[in-house]
Amino acid sequence: DFMSLSGNVVLPMFFEELRDSVTDNNLHFGSDPHFSFPIISQAASANGFSNLGSSPVIYKVPLIVNSKEGYTYSFAAELFRNYQNKERIKFSNDEFIDQFTDQRGKIYLNFPDFNNLNNKYSFVELIQTFRNEPDSIHMEGKLAVILNVVTGVTQIKSIPGNDKLPASYIHIAAVNNLLLQNWIKLTPSIIG
């Protein structure tokens, strides 16, 4: 009920496989989707895929893929779209692809300094703060992401510079890039 009433909860899901598409639009194709429990995933305002691609070092990630259901957005892209919809800014699928991705539906990430991110709370601290001082944390107009990071269980990925970090941080980098419009844009090699 809480998720349905809030109308702004985005959940991750994943595709068993992302493969090169055989369609004209050049996007990858996601098959065999896996969602959270139906009662939970159906209450969310959106479900975005969490697949990051097969590269051992993450430079870019897919933001949109084809699936049997049509276009499917990544977790980061759904966070961004949900936030933009609250601001009354909406993009069609084609506008989103043209404005934010390369021809394959991917974005080249400009990674923030994760060590200096502001307003990080452990989930237990956050619940305690809301219980003891509910007015002390102001969430209006903000995007909050709850990450499950468990030592030895959480998937770890490498990023340029050989930093290793929880895979969920890559989604934070992607939504950060979208919100600030500061992803890496490659220039054609002809320009010199």
C-alpha positions as CSV (number, residue, x, y, z in Angstrom):
1,D,0.0,0.0,0.0
2,F,2.8,2.4,0.9
3,M,4.5,1.9,-2.5
4,S,1.3,2.2,-4.4
5,L,0.2,5.4,-2.6
6,S,3.6,7.1,-2.9
7,G,3.6,6.6,-6.6
8,N,7.3,7.1,-7.0
9,V,9.1,3.9,-6.0
10,V,11.4,2.4,-8.7
11,L,12.6,-1.2,-8.3
12,P,15.3,-3.1,-10.1
13,M,14.8,-6.2,-12.2
14,F,17.1,-8.0,-14.5
15,F,17.1,-9.8,-17.9
16,E,18.6,-13.3,-18.0
17,E,20.3,-12.2,-21.2
18,L,21.1,-9.0,-23.1
19,R,22.1,-9.7,-26.7
20,D,22.6,-7.8,-29.9
21,S,19.3,-6.9,-31.4
22,V,18.2,-8.0,-34.9
23,T,15.9,-5.0,-35.2
24,D,16.5,-1.8,-37.2
25,N,17.0,0.4,-34.1
26,N,20.3,-1.2,-33.1
27,L,19.4,-1.5,-29.4
28,H,20.2,-4.6,-27.4
29,F,17.4,-7.1,-26.8
30,G,16.6,-8.3,-23.2
31,S,15.1,-11.7,-22.8
32,D,13.7,-13.7,-19.8
33,P,13.0,-10.8,-17.4
34,H,13.1,-11.5,-13.6
35,F,11.1,-9.2,-11.3
36,S,10.6,-9.0,-7.5
37,F,7.6,-10.6,-6.0
38,P,4.5,-9.7,-8.1
39,I,2.7,-7.9,-5.3
40,I,5.8,-5.7,-4.8
41,S,6.9,-5.1,-8.4
42,Q,3.3,-4.3,-9.5
43,A,3.0,-1.6,-6.7
44,A,6.1,0.2,-7.9
45,S,5.8,3.1,-10.3
46,A,8.5,1.5,-12.5
47,N,10.8,-1.5,-12.7
48,G,14.1,-0.9,-14.5
49,F,16.7,-3.5,-15.6
50,S,19.9,-3.7,-13.6
51,N,22.1,-5.4,-16.2
52,L,25.3,-3.6,-16.8
53,G,26.7,-5.5,-19.7
54,S,29.5,-8.1,-19.9
55,S,32.6,-5.9,-20.0
56,P,35.0,-6.5,-17.0
57,V,35.6,-2.8,-16.7
58,I,32.5,-0.6,-16.9
59,Y,32.9,2.4,-19.1
60,K,29.3,2.6,-20.5
61,V,26.0,1.0,-19.6
62,P,22.7,0.4,-21.5
63,L,19.9,2.8,-20.5
64,I,17.3,1.3,-22.9
65,V,16.8,-2.0,-24.6
66,N,14.2,-3.8,-26.6
67,S,12.2,-6.7,-25.0
68,K,9.0,-8.6,-25.8
69,E,7.2,-5.8,-24.0
70,G,8.8,-3.1,-26.2
71,Y,11.3,-0.6,-24.9
72,T,12.6,-1.3,-21.3
73,Y,14.6,1.3,-19.4
74,S,17.4,0.6,-17.0
75,F,17.1,1.1,-13.2
76,A,19.0,4.4,-13.5
77,A,17.0,5.6,-16.4
78,E,13.7,4.8,-14.6
79,L,14.9,6.7,-11.6
80,F,15.6,9.7,-13.8
81,R,12.4,9.4,-15.7
82,N,10.4,9.1,-12.5
83,Y,12.1,12.2,-11.1
84,Q,11.6,14.2,-14.3
85,N,7.9,13.2,-14.4
86,K,7.5,14.9,-11.0
87,E,9.1,18.0,-12.5
88,R,6.5,17.7,-15.4
89,I,9.3,16.9,-17.9
90,K,8.5,13.9,-20.1
91,F,10.5,12.3,-22.9
92,S,9.2,9.9,-25.6
93,N,11.3,6.8,-26.1
94,D,12.9,8.3,-29.3
95,E,13.6,11.6,-27.6
96,F,15.2,9.8,-24.7
97,I,17.4,7.7,-27.0
98,D,18.4,10.8,-29.1
99,Q,19.1,13.1,-26.2
100,F,20.8,10.8,-23.6
101,T,22.3,7.7,-25.3
102,D,24.5,6.6,-28.2
103,Q,23.0,4.7,-31.1
104,R,23.0,1.4,-29.1
105,G,21.1,2.9,-26.2
106,K,24.1,3.3,-24.0
107,I,25.7,6.1,-22.0
108,Y,29.4,6.6,-21.4
109,L,29.7,7.3,-17.7
110,N,31.5,10.2,-16.0
111,F,32.0,8.6,-12.5
112,P,31.6,10.9,-9.5
113,D,33.9,10.7,-6.5
114,F,32.0,8.1,-4.5
115,N,34.1,8.7,-1.4
116,N,32.8,12.3,-1.1
117,L,29.1,11.7,-1.8
118,N,26.9,13.8,0.6
119,N,24.0,12.5,2.6
120,K,24.9,8.8,2.9
121,Y,23.1,7.0,5.6
122,S,23.0,3.4,6.7
123,F,19.4,2.0,6.3
124,V,19.2,1.4,10.1
125,E,20.4,5.0,10.8
126,L,17.8,6.3,8.3
127,I,14.9,4.4,10.0
128,Q,16.1,5.5,13.4
129,T,16.3,9.1,12.3
130,F,12.8,9.0,10.8
131,R,11.5,7.3,14.0
132,N,13.2,9.7,16.4
133,E,13.3,13.0,14.4
134,P,11.0,12.6,11.5
135,D,11.3,16.3,10.4
136,S,15.1,16.3,10.4
137,I,15.5,14.7,7.0
138,H,13.9,16.6,4.1
139,M,13.1,14.4,1.1
140,E,10.9,16.8,-0.8
141,G,12.3,17.3,-4.3
142,K,15.1,14.7,-3.8
143,L,16.0,11.4,-5.2
144,A,16.7,8.7,-2.6
145,V,18.2,5.4,-3.5
146,I,18.3,2.5,-1.1
147,L,21.3,0.2,-1.9
148,N,21.8,-3.3,-0.5
149,V,25.5,-3.6,-0.1
150,V,26.6,-6.7,1.8
151,T,30.2,-7.7,2.0
152,G,30.9,-11.0,0.2
153,V,27.4,-11.0,-1.4
154,T,27.2,-7.8,-3.4
155,Q,28.4,-7.9,-7.0
156,I,31.6,-5.9,-7.4
157,K,32.5,-4.2,-10.7
158,S,35.6,-2.4,-11.9
159,I,35.6,1.1,-13.3
160,P,38.3,3.1,-15.1
161,G,41.2,3.6,-12.8
162,N,40.9,0.0,-11.6
163,D,38.6,1.0,-8.7
164,K,36.3,-1.8,-7.5
165,L,32.9,-0.9,-6.2
166,P,29.5,-2.3,-5.6
167,A,27.6,-2.7,-8.9
168,S,24.7,-0.6,-7.6
169,Y,27.0,2.4,-7.4
170,I,27.2,2.3,-11.2
171,H,23.5,2.9,-11.3
172,I,24.1,5.9,-9.0
173,A,26.7,7.2,-11.4
174,A,24.3,6.8,-14.4
175,V,21.4,8.7,-12.7
176,N,23.9,11.3,-11.5
177,N,25.1,11.8,-15.1
178,L,21.5,12.0,-16.4
179,L,20.4,14.6,-13.8
180,L,23.5,16.7,-14.2
181,Q,23.8,16.0,-18.0
182,N,27.5,15.4,-17.5
183,W,28.1,12.0,-19.1
184,I,31.1,11.6,-21.4
185,K,30.3,12.5,-25.0
186,L,32.7,11.0,-27.6
187,T,33.6,13.2,-30.6
188,P,34.0,11.6,-34.0
189,S,37.7,10.8,-34.9
190,I,37.3,13.0,-38.1
191,I,37.2,16.1,-35.9
192,G,40.8,17.1,-35.2
